[in-house]
Amino acid sequence: MSRVIEKYNCNFYLWEEIEFHNLITGDVFRIFDNGERYINKEDGNNVWITTGEPYLNTENIWTIDTLY
């Protein structure tokens, strides 16, 4: 699976590709899997705001806490 993370750059009003582990607190980001925009089926969210730094969870998968 090809996953792409894009972070919103508010200085230039555009989305920039970034490595997931390079996100920082306060970043706005979206996810694409195999070219298709990821949407959380439980709540409909497709854009997230980080509230922490990325970390490896107990299953060794990169994870980040978000506002919603």
C-alpha positions as CSV (number, residue, x, y, z in Angstrom):
1,M,0.0,0.0,0.0
2,S,1.2,3.5,-0.9
3,R,0.4,6.0,1.8
4,V,1.0,9.8,1.4
5,I,0.7,12.3,4.2
6,E,0.1,16.0,3.2
7,K,0.5,18.8,5.7
8,Y,-1.2,22.2,5.1
9,N,1.3,25.0,4.8
10,C,-0.7,28.1,5.9
11,N,2.2,30.5,4.8
12,F,1.7,29.5,1.1
13,Y,-1.9,28.2,1.3
14,L,-1.0,24.8,-0.1
15,W,-0.6,21.1,0.8
16,E,2.9,19.7,1.0
17,E,3.9,16.0,1.1
18,I,5.6,15.1,4.4
19,E,6.8,12.0,6.2
20,F,4.4,11.0,8.9
21,H,7.1,10.9,11.6
22,N,7.9,14.6,10.8
23,L,4.5,16.0,11.8
24,I,4.6,18.3,14.9
25,T,2.0,19.6,17.3
26,G,-0.5,21.9,15.6
27,D,0.0,20.5,12.1
28,V,-3.1,20.1,9.9
29,F,-2.8,17.0,7.7
30,R,-4.6,14.6,5.4
31,I,-3.9,11.1,4.3
32,F,-4.0,9.4,0.9
33,D,-3.9,5.6,0.4
34,N,-3.1,4.4,-3.1
35,G,-4.1,7.8,-4.4
36,E,-7.5,7.8,-2.6
37,R,-8.3,10.3,0.1
38,Y,-8.7,8.5,3.5
39,I,-11.9,9.2,5.4
40,N,-12.6,8.0,8.9
41,K,-15.7,5.9,8.5
42,E,-16.7,6.3,12.1
43,D,-16.8,10.2,12.2
44,G,-16.4,11.3,8.6
45,N,-13.1,13.2,9.3
46,N,-10.7,13.5,6.4
47,V,-8.4,16.3,7.9
48,W,-6.8,16.2,11.3
49,I,-5.0,18.6,13.6
50,T,-2.1,17.1,15.7
51,T,-2.0,17.6,19.5
52,G,1.3,15.8,20.0
53,E,4.3,14.3,18.4
54,P,4.3,11.0,16.4
55,Y,5.2,7.8,18.3
56,L,5.3,4.1,17.7
57,N,2.4,2.3,19.5
58,T,2.6,-1.1,21.1
59,E,2.1,-2.7,17.7
60,N,5.1,-0.8,16.3
61,I,2.8,1.4,14.1
62,W,3.4,5.2,13.8
63,T,0.5,6.9,15.6
64,I,-0.3,10.5,16.5
65,D,-2.9,12.1,18.8
66,T,-5.3,14.5,17.1
67,L,-7.9,17.1,18.1
68,Y,-10.6,15.1,16.3
